[in-house]
Amino acid sequence: MRRARLSAFGFEIGTFFGTLAGEIGRIGGMGYVCRKANVRRGMTALKTVLRRSGCKLPAGAAVAALYNV
């Protein structure tokens, strides 16, 4: 899934090490590029790759959560 995100969207998620390696990742943004539009693009890229991988996600939930923050 990491390669799919990177090649299709140029989007990378940081990884964890030790017992959590390969199980979870982290998404962060800092500075000028951490704007709502960029966060929304990142969420859309992640959602698309997850759906292509067979994950069932509730429609609109991620964007709704974004606008609630």
N, C-alpha and C positions, 0 to 999 in steps of 0.2 A: 504494500500500500504506500510506503514511503516513496518508492520510485515513481508510482503513478501520480502522486501529488506533485512531486518535483518536476517531472517531465511534462505533465499536462497543464500545470498551473504556476510553476515556479514557487511553490509554497512548501515550506519545510517546517516540521514540528520537532522540537528538541526531544531528545531521548533521556531516559533515566538509566542508571547503572545499578549494579548489584542485583538484589532479589526482584526489583521492579523492571529490570531490563526486558524489553520486548512486550511488556504488559500495559504500560501507560506512557503517555507523552505529555509535554507541556507546551502551551501556546503563550507567548508573551509579546508585548509590543512596547516600545519605548520611544520617546522623542517625537520629532516632527511627523513621522510616518504613522504614528499611532492615532489615527483619526477614525471616526465612525465609519466612513466609507471604506477604508482599508480593512477594518475589522469585519465589516459585512462581506467584503470580497473573500477574505480568508475563511469565514464561516461557510460561504457558498462553495468554495473549493473543497473544503473538508467534507461537507454534506454530499457533494457530487461523488467524490471518491468513495465515501462510505456506502452510498447507495449502489454504486457500480460493483462494490465488493459483496453486496447481498444484505446489507444492514437495512432493517425496517425503521424508518424515522418518521415521527409525526410531522405532517406537512405544516410549515409555517412556524413551528415552535422555536427554532433558533432565532429567527428574525424578531419574533415577538419578545423573546427574552432580551435581545439586544436593545430594543427600544424601551424596555422597562428599566434599564439601568441609567 
